[in-house]
Amino acid sequence: MNDPYEAIRPYRDQEVAPVLARLLQDKELLGALASFRLGRLASLFPALCRPLVRRTLSKQLQGIDDVYGMQMVIKHYVEQMIADTTGGFSVSGLNALDPSRSYLFMSNHRDIAMDPAFTNYALNQNGHDTVRIAIGDNLLTKPWVSDLMRLNKSFIVKRSVSGPRELLAASKQLAAYIRHSLQEENVPVWIAQREGRAKDGVDRTEPAIIKMLGMSRDKRNESFGEHIAGLGIVPVAISYELDPCDALKANELHQISAQGVYEKGEQEDVASIAQGIEGQKGRVHVSFGSPLGAEFETPDAVAAEVDRQVIRDYCLHPTNLYAWERRTGRDRSELPAGLYTEEGDTSRAAFEARIDALPSSHRPYALDIYANAVNSKLKQLQAAE
């Protein structure tokens, strides 16, 4: 039977065992894992380290023959990551969502791997099905990376296609697959509100994302608003007390400001993924908003509502206030009394030392990563007055 989504969809249960068998023979993957676990020893004795990694991995994956089993292996690592790199993990808003239906979770985008990982973990811990994750093919630099992502319910967004006709075809296929997942298979989906991370800390939805989703609408039988309601779009705000990639983002923003361009290294996205996983995050909070209804008439209106909920539900930490005070020269006593802030795990002294360790020209950009969340809240409050 023809599968129109075979090239982009996640792997199915019957495909898991053959893919795992292939990965266990992949020298590049084994070498990457050896370097991650064994450091310099792996570069000195690769022929000895790879078999060691293969045996360890084979033991961990023994008996895994479906997607659920693979995700339970991943869950163990996520829980270890939360214990080692966060000061606590919390969730809000899920109690108002129906665990029996699928939603399109549209999230702010601060970290390549951790945003969907934390969303998934929150859903799983609260009795909801895990999501299928939209991931750009620019991140799938190696076949084994693609295999690993598709084993974890990721589907591919084709960003590297050339030509407007090819791009249109890829966008239509993507929109159709997302709708198929939500409405035919009742499997939830995670997608970022924008292409690329919000490196300056300003969370904004790209209307182009909404326009892409609209390509799957049956224009003869449903209005734009009905189509949006049928997708079950739920805005998600993920808040990190500390951004593990703040120094990398600040460097990129400084280079763009100083030179007008930034040349990304070949494996820079992979390095950012690793830093996001391993780096300290302080406290992390995931806020789930309310599903969008049928009252919207344009992509811009949908994007504005996603923005409104993300900014409203974003959880400020003390680090956001430390940065805002330092960036503006103002005192937090000047902030509105109703501006809620969670407790933090990072002292002012520790945060100041983190910023001061950066080159002086990078510090304003690093501070903005944290301070702009406060600025967005203030603008929203002012607009509501």
N, C-alpha and C positions, 0 to 999 in steps of 0.2 A: 504493500500500500504506500502511495506517495506521501511523503512528509514534507510539507512546504516550509517547515521551520527547522529542518534537520541541521542546517549549517550554523544556526545561532542558538538553539534551545539548550537547556541544561541536559546532562545525561540522564537517561531513564534507569530504573532499577536493574534491568537486564544487561545494561551496558557497564555497570560499575565494576564488576569483577574483571572483565577483559582490560578495562582502562587501568585499574590498579596493577594488574600483572605487567602491563606495558611500562608503567611508571617505575616499578621496581627494577626495571632493566635500563632505565634512562640514566646514562652516566652524568649528564649535565645536572639533573635534579639531585642525584646522589652526591655529586661534588658540591653543589650549593648547600645542601643540608650538612655535609661534613664540615664545610667552612663555617657555617653558622654555629654548629655545636662544638667543633674541635679547634677552631681558629687556625693558628699558624701550623699546627701539626698536620692539618689536612693538606696544606700546600706543600709541605715537605714530604709527606708520604701518602699521596692520593690513592695509589694502588692498594694500600693497606686499609685506608679509612673508608673507602666506598663500600667494600663488602661488609664492614662493621655496621655502617649506616643501613645497608640493605637488610641485614639480619634483624636489626632493631625495629626497622619499619615493618618488615614482614610479620614480626611478632605482634606489633600494635594493630595491624590491619587483618590479622587472622580471623576468618569467619565473616568479614565484612563483604556483603554481596548486594546491598541495596543503598539507596540514598539516605534513608533514615540512619542506618548503621554508620555511614560515613559522617553524617552530621553529629552523631553522638561522640565520635572520636574528636571532631573539631570542637565540640562543646567542652570537652575536658581541657583542651588547650586555652579556650576562651576563659574558662573559670580560673585557670592558673594565671593567665595574663591579668585578669581583674585583681586577683590576690596580690600579684607582684608589682603592678604598675599603676594602680589607682588607690585613692584614699576612701573609696566607697562608690557604690553604684546604686542609683535609684531611678524609679519610673513613676510617671503619672499619666492619667488620662485613659488607660487601657480598660478600666472598669466600665467605661461608657460605650465600648465597642463590642459588637456581637462576634464571639469567637467562631461561630458557624458559617460566617460569610467571608468572602475575600474582599480585601481593600487594596487600593493603590496607594501605598505609603510614599508620599513625596517629601523628602527630607532636605533640610539644609545640608551643606556639604563642606565639612571641615577636614576630614581625613579619608583617604582613599579606601582603606580596608576597614577601619574601625567603625565608621558610620553605619554601614549595613550590618556589621558584626554585632554591635551593641543593640541595634534595632531587633535583629533576629533573636538575640539572647533574651531581651525583654519579652518578646512575644512568646518564646518557648517557655519561659518561667511562669507565664501567666495564662497558660492553656490555649494559646493561639498557634495556628500553623505557622511554620517559618516561611519566609518570602523567597521568591525568585528575584535575583539581584541583577539589575542592569549594569553592565561593565563595558567600558569602551575598549575597542580592539587595539587602541594605542598602548594599553597596559599589558596586552598579551604578547610580549616580545619573544617568548619561547613556546614551543608546542606543549611542554610540560606545565607551563604556567596556565595555559588555556585549559588543559585537562584538569588541573587542580580546581580551577574556578568553576568549571562546568560540573564537576563532581559535587560542588557545594551550592547547587541550584542557581548558578549564575548564567545569564544569557548575554549574548554578544551584541553590542551596539557598534555598527560599522561606521567608524569615523574616518577611516583611511581611504574610502572609495574616491575615485577621481571622476569628475564630470558631473554636471547637474542632473542628467538623466539617471545615472547610477545612484546618486545621492537620494533622489526622489524615490526610486525603487526600494532602496534600503530603508528609508524612513517609513514608507507604506508597509513594508514587511514587519518592521519593528512595532508599529502601531497595531497592526493586525494580531501579532503574537501576544502583545500585552493584553489586548481585549480577549483573545482566545483563552489565555491563562486565567483571567479574572472571571469571565462569564461562562466559558465552556468547561473548564477544568476546576473552577472554584479554588484556585491557588493564588494567594496574595503576591503582590509585586512590590519591590522597593526600587525607587528611582530618585536620583538627585534632582533638586529644583533647578539646577544649572549644569552646564558642561564645564567641568573643572571646579576645583575647590575655591571657596571664598577666602582667598589668601589674605585679604585685608580686613577680614572679620565682618564684612557687610553681607548679610544674607539676603539675596534677592533672587526671585524666580525669573527665569528667562521665558517670556511668552512663546518663544520658538518651541520649547518643550511641550507646551499646551497645544500649539498648532500641530505638532507631530502626532500627539494623541488623537487629535480630531480627524486625522486621516482615515481612521477606522470607522467613522460615523456613517451610518446608512442615511444619507440626506433625504431620501424620499419618505422615510418612516419615522425619523426622530429629529427633534430640534437639537441645537447645540447644547442647550441646558440639559435636556434629557440624556444626551450622551455623557456629559460630565457626571451627572448623578449616577448613571449606570456604572461608571468606572469606580465609584466609591473612593474618590480622592480624599485621603486623610493627611493633612500637614503634620510633619514630625520635626521637632526642634531638639537637636542633640547639643548638649552644653558640656564643654571640657573646662575644668578649672585651670589646667595647664595644657597648652598645645605642644605635643612632642616635636612638631616640625616648625615651631615658631622661628627658630634661627634660620632654617632653610628658606622659609617664606620671606622673611625680612631681607635676606640676601638677594633673592630674586626681585623683590619689589624695588630695592635700592638700585640694582643694576638697570632695571627698566627706566627708573626715574633719571639716573645719571647718564645712560647711554642710549635710551630709547628702545632697547631691545634686550632680550635675554635668551641666550642659546642654551637650551636644556641638554644635559649630558645624555648619552645613549641609554644608560641604566638608571637615570636619576629617579624615575617614577618608582622603580623597584626599591631603590634606597629609601625613598620617602615612605613606602609601604612598611619596610622593615623598621624604620625609625618610629612610625606611628604605632606599631605593635609593641616594640620594646621600650619606648620612651615613657617617662613618668607623665601621668595625666591628671593627678590630683583627683578630685571628686568628679564623677560623670553622671549626668542626668539626662534621661530621654523622656520628652513630653509628647504625648499623642494628642492631636487636636480632634476636631469634629468633622465628620464626612461632609463634603460639599454637596449642596442640593442642586436643583434644576433651575435656579433663578438667574444663572449667568448667561450672558449673551455673546461674550467675546473672550478670546484667549487672555487679553489684557486684564479683564475683570477677574478671571480665575487666578491669574498670577498675583493680582493685588490681594485677593483673599488668602491665598497661601502665605504670602508675605505677612499679612496682618496676624495670622495665627502663629506663624513661626516666631515673629518678633515678640508677640504677647506671651507665648509659652516658653521662650528661651529663659533658661535659669541662670541668673547672674550669680557669680561667685565673688568673693572679696578681691580676687586678682583682677577682675574687670574694673572694680572701683579703684584699686591701687593705680592701675594704668590710666584710668580716666583722670584721676587727680594729678598725676605726674604730667600727663599730656596737655591738660588744660590749665594747670596752675590753680584750679579751684578746689574747694573742700567738699567732701561728701555731704556735709551739713546743708549745702545748697540744693541738694537733690530732693525731689518730691518725697514726702513721707511715705507714700504708698508704693514706692519702688522696692519691691521685695528682693532680698538677697539671701541665698542659701549660706549655710555655714561652710567654711573652707578647711582645707587641709594644708594650706601653704601660708606661712607667715609673710608679713610685709617685707621683712629683712631678706627672707629667702627669695621672694619674687624680685626685689630690687637687685639682689646679687645676680640673679638669672639674666636680667636685662643688662646690667652693667658689664657682664662677661662678654657681651657682643661688641663689635666695632661701633664706635660712637655714631657713625653715619647710618648704621642699621637700626639703632634703638628706636627712633620714631616709628618705623614700620612695625617693629615687634610690639611696641606699645599699642599701636592702632588695632592689632589683631584682637586685643582684649578690650580696649576702650570703645571701639565702634559698636560693640553690643550695647553699651550704655547709651551711646548717642542714638542708636536706632530706637531704643525704648523711649527716650526723651522726645524724639520726633513724633512717635506714635501717640504719646500722652498729650503733646501739644496740639496735634491734629484733632484729637477727640474733644478738646475743650470748646 
